[in-house]
Amino acid sequence: MATHTEQLTRPAVRLRGLTRSFDGRTVLDSLDLDLPAGQFTALLGHSGSGKSTLLRAVAGLDHEVTGSGRLTAPERVSVVFQDSRLLPWQRVLDNVLLGLDGKEADRKGREALAEVGLKGREGAWPSELSGGEAQRAALARSLVREPELLLADEPFGALDALTRIRMHVLLRELWERHRPSVLLVTHDVDEAIVLADRVLVLDHGRIGLDLTIDRPHPRSYRDPLLGEYRERLLAALGVTEDHQ
Ligand SMILES: Nc1ncnc2c1ncn2[C@@H]1O[C@H](COP(=O)(O)OP(=O)(O)OP(=O)(O)O)[C@@H](O)[C@H]1O
């Protein structure tokens, strides 16, 4: 089995010169992106800086983006969004299994639901779940597909602060166990530094800062040594102390 270090040398994503404009306005400007296999990366940027556009490009969902390079095969990519996108007319387990069938899939689906803390809720309807539970189900739906690359677009953005912290712990645990490459889009600097081993800042269509967060996990928001990373990220985002 490959060690973590060996895994990191194999890129899941290596993109060069990604360019995307909308109505003559350049959002991605010849951007280069490397995501080593098995790395947990967060992507920060101001609202409208192009984070979702980049994520869609990496997911292979944008057919108008130009550039070259290597993408993970689409069947090995899972995407989680801010809203769970569960189908309201399907029960939780059926939502998780969507498109998969057979006994083995059923077993894996139940296992994934147990992993995210939803054991016993397999037969519930999405409308019976809280926001946090729905996001857990969305994570289970991703997990069951054993993704090489997990793309998450502000997956906790709509959750209350306490639920968000519990989801951070869960996501990191799932990552430790399965080791997909993760690209987490967020506007929350603390979320990025607590969860990710590397944080990218999108700025004027390019990666403005590429910061490795060299602190052990689990991390605490209160860790004073994370403060230095926070300062650097806020500075890259153009946020000064006066704005805080
Ligand atoms: N389909 C589209 N048509 C036209 N403009 C678009 C489209 N998708 C994105 N844009 C524009 O591209 C820019 C970047 O959008 P994007 O959603 O990628 O930003 P973002 O960084 O994810 O923002 P936020 O943090 O607010 O979600 C925005 O100005 C947006 O209006």
The ligand as an SDF file (V2000), in Angstrom:
LIG
                    3D

 31 33  0  0  0  0  0  0  0  0999 V2000
  -22.9720   31.1480  -15.4250 N   0  0  0  0  0  0  0  0  0  0  0  0
  -22.5250   32.3860  -15.2310 C   0  0  0  0  0  0  0  0  0  0  0  0
  -22.8540   33.3960  -16.0370 N   0  0  0  0  0  0  0  0  0  0  0  0
  -22.3780   34.6500  -15.8810 C   0  0  0  0  0  0  0  0  0  0  0  0
  -21.5250   34.9850  -14.9110 N   0  0  0  0  0  0  0  0  0  0  0  0
  -21.1330   34.0250  -14.0670 C   0  0  0  0  0  0  0  0  0  0  0  0
  -21.5960   32.6770  -14.1680 C   0  0  0  0  0  0  0  0  0  0  0  0
  -21.0220   31.9380  -13.1990 N   0  0  0  0  0  0  0  0  0  0  0  0
  -20.2400   32.7970  -12.5120 C   0  0  0  0  0  0  0  0  0  0  0  0
  -20.2980   34.0390  -13.0230 N   0  0  0  0  0  0  0  0  0  0  0  0
  -19.5780   35.2200  -12.5370 C   0  0  0  0  0  0  0  0  0  0  0  0
  -18.2400   34.8600  -12.2790 O   0  0  0  0  0  0  0  0  0  0  0  0
  -17.7830   35.4810  -11.1010 C   0  0  0  0  0  0  0  0  0  0  0  0
  -17.2510   34.4200  -10.1530 C   0  0  0  0  0  0  0  0  0  0  0  0
  -18.3530   33.6560   -9.6760 O   0  0  0  0  0  0  0  0  0  0  0  0
  -18.1650   32.4570   -8.6640 P   0  0  0  0  0  0  0  0  0  0  0  0
  -19.5320   31.9460   -8.3320 O   0  0  0  0  0  0  0  0  0  0  0  0
  -17.1730   31.5210   -9.2130 O   0  0  0  0  0  0  0  0  0  0  0  0
  -17.5240   33.2230   -7.4040 O   0  0  0  0  0  0  0  0  0  0  0  0
  -17.3000   32.7150   -5.9250 P   0  0  0  0  0  0  0  0  0  0  0  0
  -15.9190   33.1070   -5.5500 O   0  0  0  0  0  0  0  0  0  0  0  0
  -17.6590   31.2800   -5.8050 O   0  0  0  0  0  0  0  0  0  0  0  0
  -18.3410   33.6080   -5.1210 O   0  0  0  0  0  0  0  0  0  0  0  0
  -19.1640   33.3350   -3.7760 P   0  0  0  0  0  0  0  0  0  0  0  0
  -18.1570   33.2260   -2.6650 O   0  0  0  0  0  0  0  0  0  0  0  0
  -20.0190   34.5620   -3.6400 O   0  0  0  0  0  0  0  0  0  0  0  0
  -19.9610   32.0850   -3.9680 O   0  0  0  0  0  0  0  0  0  0  0  0
  -18.9260   36.2770  -10.5350 C   0  0  0  0  0  0  0  0  0  0  0  0
  -18.7720   37.6240  -10.9000 O   0  0  0  0  0  0  0  0  0  0  0  0
  -20.1410   35.6960  -11.2270 C   0  0  0  0  0  0  0  0  0  0  0  0
  -21.1320   36.6560  -11.4290 O   0  0  0  0  0  0  0  0  0  0  0  0
  1  2  1  0
  2  3  1  0
  2  7  2  0
  3  4  2  0
  4  5  1  0
  5  6  2  0
  6  7  1  0
  6 10  1  0
  7  8  1  0
  8  9  2  0
  9 10  1  0
 10 11  1  0
 11 12  1  0
 11 30  1  0
 12 13  1  0
 13 14  1  0
 13 28  1  0
 14 15  1  0
 15 16  1  0
 16 17  2  0
 16 18  1  0
 16 19  1  0
 19 20  1  0
 20 21  2  0
 20 22  1  0
 20 23  1  0
 23 24  1  0
 24 25  2  0
 24 26  1  0
 24 27  1  0
 28 29  1  0
 28 30  1  0
 30 31  1  0
M  END
$$$$
